[in-house]
Amino acid sequence: MTFSYFFLSDEQVRRLVANGRASREFEARDELFDPSPVVKLFTPDAGATWLLSEIDPDDPTIAFGLCDLGQGYPELGCVSLDTLACLRGPLRLPIEQDVGFQATRPLSAYAASARLAGRIVA
C-alpha cells in the first residue's frame, strides 16, 4: 500500500512504520517500546502540536505519538493522518512540520515534560 502526506517525507514514513513494527514486536514480548519522536507537526495558527513516533503498519493512516490540542492536556494516543491532512486553523492554514526539530529523548520523556507544563515542550 502506497500513501503519502504533504507533511511527512518518504524517509519519515519509513521510520514511523518501522517503529510501528518494532512496537508490535516488543508488545508481543511484554516489553516497553519507547522510541524518540520522528517528526514534530504543528498548526501555525491554532496552537496544536504532535510529536509522532509510529505509524500502524496494518493501517498506515493511523499514527501514534504525543498529541497536544493546545488546551492544556497533552496526551499519548493515536491520530488519523487523514484528519491531520484536512485540518485547518482559524486562518485556514494547514499543519506544518517543524523542520528544525531533532528529538533528543524518548517519547515518554517528552510526555512527562508535557504533563508538567500543560503543553509539549520540545
Stockholm file with secondary structure:
# STOCKHOLM 1.0

chainA/1-122         MTFSYFFLSDEQVRRLVANGRASREFEARDELFDPSPVVKLFTPDAGATWLLSEIDPDDPTIAFGLCDLGQGYPELGCVSLDTLACLRGPLRLPIEQDVGFQATRPLSAYAASARLAGRIVA
#=GR chainA/1-122 SS CCCCCTTSCHHHHHHHHHHHHHHHHHHHTTCCCCCCCSEEEECTTTCCEEEEEEECSSCTTEEEEEEECSSSCCEEEEEEHHHHHHCBCTTCCBCEECTTCCCCSCHHHHHHHHHHHTSCCC
#=GC SS_cons         CCCCCTTSCHHHHHHHHHHHHHHHHHHHTTCCCCCCCSEEEECTTTCCEEEEEEECSSCTTEEEEEEECSSSCCEEEEEEHHHHHHCBCTTCCBCEECTTCCCCSCHHHHHHHHHHHTSCCC
//
